[in-house]
């Protein structure tokens, strides 16, 4: 194995997930989820936020975007 490389266990699930990313974004729907056993970035990488382990597939817009005032 390449130095610095490591093995990650993953689970790819075909399941519909829906939700909102923010209060101004339209709802989304995704057809699959990828969950990793640990974050894919190097452990020594210092970030200001929690590193995700769950990723969602292609997001399909469910509703229309919220129009901006005057637009």
Secondary structure, DSSP 4 states (H G I P E B T S, - for coil): --TT-----EEEEEEEEEE-SSTTSPPEEEEEEEEESS-SS-TT---SSPPP-EEE-PEEE-SPPPPPTT-
